[in-house]
Amino acid sequence: MPSKRQTASQFTQAVLEAETTPATLVQIVEHGFEQIAEAQTASHAPLACAAGCAFCCYHPVDITAPEAFVLAAYLRTALSDVEFEAIAARLAANAERIQALSHDAHALAKIPCALLDNGQCGVYAARPFACRAWHSMSAARCEAIFTHGDPLSMIPPLDMELYHTQWDVVYGMAAGLRQAGLDDRPYELHSMLHRVLDVPDAEARWLQGEEVFAGCTPGAFFD
């Protein structure tokens, strides 16, 4: 049986060989979400994550272009104009602040994600892979690390098997993008999503090979 990484890579390559359009990118991301959901269903680890528990929403998050495009589409279609403008303003402010920070300094700064809305994820249905990979088995431990601990050295109480399985999906998707000649590089969430919202036709231009994300804050998670 192929691994999650192989499955994601093969699916991405097959879809892009058939057609390279914004719709195919949605297919790729949704397939990845389905792969992750299967892994979550198969996991027997007790998970403590719940609505309103947002301690992990202050960590740096890296995303890829397809995730950014899916997030942007969700923001434009699922939110009111007022909600959209509020999030867009927070994204711009966070992107500017984070650009001057190293990855470690960003983690220590505990900057709240611009997508948080009253302590809950405002884009939960379209949340990035990195957020889906973060499943805690102790909310109390997460709170202790956030309040009194060092997020750079203290290990969060995650289901690590599930965590690594989910990253396999991300690496597989990235390999498929790279095979198709598309930019698979990760960037910091606020920086990348702000750029997508700010640049007209960003998705179409990225698919045509333009360096849409030049100057964005680089991500740190890819090997």
C-alpha positions in Angstrom: 0.0 0.0 0.0 1.5 3.4 -0.9 2.3 5.8 1.8 0.3 9.1 2.4 3.3 10.9 0.8 3.3 8.8 -2.3 -0.5 9.0 -2.6 -0.5 12.8 -2.4 2.4 13.1 -4.8 0.8 10.8 -7.4 -2.6 12.4 -7.1 -1.1 15.9 -7.5 0.9 14.9 -10.6 -2.1 13.1 -12.2 -4.4 16.0 -11.7 -1.9 18.6 -13.0 -1.1 16.4 -16.0 -4.7 16.5 -17.0 -5.3 20.2 -16.4 -3.5 23.1 -14.7 -6.2 25.5 -13.5 -7.4 27.1 -10.2 -10.0 24.3 -10.0 -7.3 21.6 -10.1 -5.5 23.3 -7.2 -8.7 23.1 -5.1 -8.9 19.4 -6.0 -5.4 18.8 -4.8 -5.9 20.6 -1.5 -9.2 18.9 -0.8 -7.7 15.5 -1.5 -5.0 16.3 1.0 -7.6 17.3 3.6 -9.4 13.9 2.9 -6.1 12.1 3.5 -5.6 13.9 6.8 -9.2 13.2 7.8 -8.6 9.4 7.2 -5.6 9.5 9.4 -7.5 11.3 12.2 -10.3 8.8 12.0 -7.8 5.9 12.3 -6.0 7.5 15.3 -7.0 6.3 18.8 -5.1 9.0 20.7 -7.3 11.1 23.0 -7.5 14.6 21.5 -8.1 17.7 23.7 -8.5 20.3 21.0 -11.8 22.1 21.1 -13.5 25.3 19.9 -12.1 28.3 21.8 -8.8 26.6 22.7 -6.4 28.7 20.6 -3.0 28.3 22.3 -1.5 26.9 19.1 -2.8 29.9 17.1 0.1 32.0 18.2 2.8 29.8 16.6 4.3 30.5 13.2 2.5 28.7 10.4 3.9 28.0 6.9 1.7 27.3 3.9 2.1 26.5 0.2 0.6 28.4 -2.7 -2.4 26.0 -3.2 -3.4 26.4 0.5 -3.1 30.2 0.2 -5.4 30.3 -2.9 -8.0 28.1 -1.1 -7.8 30.3 2.0 -8.2 33.5 -0.1 -11.2 32.0 -2.0 -12.8 31.1 1.4 -12.3 34.6 2.8 -13.8 36.2 -0.3 -16.9 33.9 -0.4 -17.7 32.9 3.2 -17.3 36.2 5.0 -19.2 39.5 4.9 -17.5 42.5 3.5 -16.9 43.9 7.0 -15.4 40.6 8.2 -13.2 40.3 5.1 -11.8 43.9 5.5 -11.1 43.3 9.2 -9.1 40.1 8.5 -7.3 41.7 5.5 -6.2 44.6 7.7 -4.9 42.2 10.4 -3.1 40.1 7.7 -1.3 43.1 6.4 -0.3 44.3 9.8 1.0 40.9 10.9 2.8 40.4 7.6 4.7 43.6 8.0 5.6 42.9 11.7 6.7 39.3 11.0 8.9 40.2 8.0 11.4 41.8 10.4 11.6 38.8 12.7 13.5 35.5 12.5 11.4 32.3 12.8 12.5 31.9 16.4 11.7 35.5 17.2 8.3 35.1 15.6 7.6 32.1 17.8 8.6 33.9 21.0 6.6 37.0 20.1 3.3 35.0 20.4 1.5 37.0 17.7 -2.1 36.0 17.4 -3.1 34.6 14.0 -5.0 37.2 11.9 -7.6 34.6 11.1 -8.6 34.2 14.8 -12.1 35.6 15.5 -13.0 35.9 19.2 -10.6 33.1 20.0 -11.8 30.7 17.3 -10.5 30.0 13.8 -12.4 32.2 11.3 -11.5 29.9 8.4 -11.8 26.5 10.1 -13.2 24.6 7.1 -10.3 25.9 5.0 -7.5 25.9 7.6 -4.0 25.1 6.4 -2.3 21.7 6.6 -0.1 22.9 9.4 -3.1 23.6 11.6 -4.7 20.3 10.8 -1.4 18.6 11.9 -1.6 20.1 15.4 -3.7 17.9 17.6 -3.0 18.1 21.3 -3.7 15.4 23.9 -3.6 17.9 26.8 -5.1 21.4 26.7 -3.7 22.1 30.1 -0.2 21.3 28.9 -0.6 23.6 25.9 -1.8 26.3 28.2 1.2 25.9 30.5 3.7 26.0 27.5 1.9 29.1 26.1 1.7 30.9 29.5 4.9 30.0 31.2 7.0 27.9 28.9 9.4 28.3 26.0 7.7 27.4 22.7 11.1 26.8 21.1 12.3 24.1 23.5 9.2 22.6 25.1 7.6 19.7 23.3 3.8 20.1 22.9 1.6 17.1 23.8 0.9 16.1 20.2 -0.1 12.8 18.7 3.2 12.6 16.9 2.3 9.6 14.6 -0.7 11.6 13.4 1.5 14.7 13.1 4.1 13.1 10.9 1.5 11.3 8.8 -0.1 14.6 8.0 3.2 16.2 7.1 3.7 13.3 4.7 0.6 14.6 2.8 2.1 18.1 2.6 5.5 16.8 1.4 3.8 14.6 -1.2 1.7 17.4 -2.5 4.8 19.6 -2.7 6.7 16.9 -4.7 3.8 16.7 -7.1 3.8 20.5 -7.6 7.6 20.5 -8.2 7.3 17.7 -10.7 4.8 19.8 -12.6 7.2 22.7 -12.7 5.3 24.8 -10.2 6.7 26.6 -7.2 6.3 24.4 -4.1 8.2 26.7 -1.7 6.4 27.4 1.6 6.0 30.9 3.0 4.8 32.3 6.3 1.0 32.4 6.3 0.3 36.1 6.8 3.0 37.1 4.3 1.7 34.7 1.6 -2.0 35.2 2.1 -1.7 39.0 2.2 0.2 38.8 -1.1 -2.6 36.7 -2.7 -5.2 39.1 -1.6 -3.2 42.1 -2.7 -2.0 41.0 -6.2 -4.6 40.9 -8.9 -5.0 37.4 -10.6 -2.3 36.0 -8.3 -3.4 32.4 -8.8 -3.4 32.6 -12.6 0.0 34.4 -12.6 1.5 31.8 -10.3 0.2 29.0 -12.5 2.0 30.7 -15.5 5.3 30.6 -13.6 5.5 34.2 -12.3 7.4 34.9 -9.1 4.2 36.0 -7.3 5.7 35.5 -3.9 9.1 37.1 -4.3 9.9 39.0 -1.2 7.5 37.2 1.1 8.7 35.8 4.4 10.2 32.3 3.7 8.8 29.3 5.5 10.9 27.0 7.6 9.3 23.6 7.6 10.5 21.9 4.3 13.4 19.6 4.3 
